[in-house]
Every structure is written in structure tokens, then in C-alpha cells.
Amino acid sequence: MVKCRDILAGIALSVGLIVGTASAQTASQTAPDNTKTNTQDRAATAKTADQQGNSKADLDMTQKIRRAIVADKALSTYAHNVKVITRDGQVTLKGPVQTLDEQSAVQAKAAEIAGTGKVANQTTVMASKKKTGTSSGKDK
């Protein structure tokens, strides 16, 4: 017959292993830091989300643009999270995207809704990380 003390010791050991594993994973991961990205918003003339217009037309336009961007499943999560700021019919797009194609696609969606010449695209393309490997580059 298993003793209560043995069961409690087993549970304590299991909990200790789980907590220890979680702590080790947390310690090896880099904490997210948007400090460098957010420095562009510190300028007095920078458009920020709190400058979004509250007129029905501005809110409707922002909503339509946001829906068009999110509906495009070919875009990355970064592109889906681009800031859309509309004030007096003028749209500003801000935030990182992964490629030039994404940058163009987001701008095109906004221009289709807002109109040509009404979109300021301030998105930035993230620096690509080179993949290393032993592939010869030839198709097999």
C-alpha cells in the first residue's frame, strides 16, 4: 500500500520539476522590448493612436481599413497590427511589417478605402534575418 507521505513527495517533486523547467525557459528567453520602435512616436509632430479623429467618418474609415488589412490572411501578424490613424480623412499607417510587399499591400488597402493621396505610409520593413544552413540552393 502506498503511503500518503510517498504520494505527497511525488506530487512535490512533479511540481518542482514543472516550476524549474518553466523558470529555465523564462530565463533563456529575451523579454520583448519596443523601446527602439517607439522612439519615433516621441517627436511632437508624430502621429500616435491618441490622435485618432472621433468623427463618424474617421472612425468608419479606420474600421474599414483595419478590417481589410486583417482579412488578408497572406499578411503577417506584424502587418495585421499596423496602427491605422485617421484624422480629418487623412490616414497614417505606422508600425513594422516583414517585407516590402506587405508594406505595399497595406498601403494599397488603405488607399483603396481612403482615396489616392490621403495615406501617409510610415510603416517600416523589419530587417530580415539571414538563415544559415547547408543547402546547396539547388532543387532536388
C-alpha positions as CSV (number, residue, x, y, z in Angstrom):
1,M,0.0,0.0,0.0
2,V,1.3,3.4,-0.9
3,K,1.7,5.8,2.0
4,C,0.3,9.3,1.9
5,R,3.8,10.7,2.6
6,D,5.1,9.0,-0.6
7,I,2.2,10.4,-2.7
8,L,2.8,13.9,-1.4
9,A,6.6,13.6,-2.0
10,G,5.8,12.6,-5.6
11,I,3.5,15.5,-6.2
12,A,6.0,17.9,-4.7
13,L,8.7,16.5,-6.9
14,S,6.5,16.9,-10.0
15,V,5.6,20.4,-9.2
16,G,9.2,21.3,-8.6
17,L,10.2,19.9,-11.9
18,I,7.5,21.8,-13.7
19,V,8.3,25.1,-12.0
20,G,12.0,24.5,-12.6
21,T,11.5,23.9,-16.3
22,A,9.3,27.0,-16.6
23,S,11.9,29.1,-14.8
24,A,14.7,27.8,-17.0
25,Q,12.7,28.6,-20.2
26,T,11.8,32.1,-19.0
27,A,15.4,32.9,-18.0
28,S,16.6,31.9,-21.5
29,Q,14.1,34.0,-23.4
30,T,14.6,37.7,-24.2
31,A,11.9,39.9,-22.9
32,P,10.1,41.9,-25.5
33,D,11.3,45.5,-25.8
34,N,9.7,48.0,-28.2
35,T,11.8,50.9,-26.9
36,K,13.7,51.5,-30.1
37,T,10.5,51.1,-32.2
38,N,8.6,53.6,-30.0
39,T,11.2,56.3,-30.2
40,Q,9.7,57.5,-33.4
41,D,6.5,58.4,-31.6
42,R,8.3,60.8,-29.2
43,A,8.5,63.7,-31.7
44,A,6.0,66.4,-31.2
45,T,4.7,66.1,-34.7
46,A,4.5,62.3,-34.7
47,K,1.0,60.8,-35.3
48,T,0.0,58.5,-32.5
49,A,-3.1,56.4,-31.8
50,D,-4.4,59.0,-29.3
51,Q,-4.7,61.5,-32.2
52,Q,-7.3,59.4,-34.0
53,G,-10.2,61.5,-35.1
54,N,-13.5,60.9,-33.3
55,S,-15.8,61.9,-36.1
56,K,-18.1,59.2,-37.5
57,A,-16.3,59.4,-40.9
58,D,-12.8,59.0,-39.4
59,L,-13.9,56.1,-37.2
60,D,-15.7,54.4,-40.1
61,M,-12.7,54.8,-42.4
62,T,-10.3,53.4,-39.7
63,Q,-12.6,50.4,-39.1
64,K,-12.9,49.6,-42.9
65,I,-9.1,49.8,-43.4
66,R,-8.4,47.7,-40.3
67,R,-10.9,45.1,-41.5
68,A,-9.3,45.0,-45.0
69,I,-5.9,44.5,-43.6
70,V,-6.8,41.8,-41.1
71,A,-8.9,40.0,-43.7
72,D,-5.8,39.4,-45.9
73,K,-4.5,36.2,-44.4
74,A,-1.4,36.4,-46.6
75,L,-0.1,39.2,-44.4
76,S,2.0,38.6,-41.3
77,T,0.9,39.3,-37.8
78,Y,3.1,42.4,-37.9
79,A,1.2,43.8,-40.9
80,H,-2.2,42.9,-39.2
81,N,-1.1,45.0,-36.3
82,V,-0.1,48.1,-38.2
83,K,-1.5,51.3,-36.5
84,V,-4.2,53.0,-38.6
85,I,-4.7,56.6,-37.5
86,T,-7.4,58.7,-39.4
87,R,-7.9,62.4,-38.7
88,D,-10.0,64.6,-41.0
89,G,-9.9,62.0,-43.7
90,Q,-6.1,61.7,-43.7
91,V,-4.8,58.2,-42.9
92,T,-1.4,57.5,-41.3
93,L,-0.1,53.9,-41.2
94,K,2.6,53.1,-38.6
95,G,4.4,50.1,-37.4
96,P,6.7,47.3,-38.6
97,V,5.9,44.9,-41.5
98,Q,8.0,42.0,-42.6
99,T,8.5,42.8,-46.3
100,L,8.3,45.5,-48.9
101,D,5.4,43.6,-50.5
102,E,3.5,43.7,-47.2
103,Q,4.2,47.4,-46.9
104,S,2.8,48.0,-50.4
105,A,-0.2,45.8,-49.7
106,V,-1.1,47.6,-46.5
107,Q,-0.8,51.0,-48.3
108,A,-2.9,49.8,-51.2
109,K,-5.7,48.6,-49.0
110,A,-5.7,51.9,-47.1
111,A,-5.6,54.0,-50.4
112,E,-8.4,51.9,-51.9
113,I,-10.7,53.0,-49.0
114,A,-9.4,56.5,-48.1
115,G,-8.5,57.5,-51.7
116,T,-5.3,58.3,-53.5
117,G,-3.1,60.8,-51.8
118,K,-4.8,60.5,-48.5
119,V,-2.5,57.9,-47.0
120,A,0.8,58.6,-45.3
121,N,2.7,55.3,-45.1
122,Q,5.1,55.4,-42.2
123,T,5.5,51.6,-41.8
124,T,8.9,50.2,-41.6
125,V,10.2,47.0,-43.1
126,M,11.9,44.8,-40.5
127,A,15.5,43.8,-41.1
128,S,15.5,40.2,-42.4
129,K,17.3,37.6,-40.5
130,K,19.5,35.5,-42.7
131,K,19.0,31.8,-42.4
132,T,22.1,29.7,-42.2
133,G,22.2,26.1,-43.4
134,T,24.0,23.6,-45.5
135,S,21.7,23.6,-48.5
136,S,23.4,24.0,-51.8
137,G,20.5,26.1,-53.1
138,K,19.8,23.6,-55.9
139,D,16.4,22.0,-56.3
140,K,16.4,18.2,-55.8
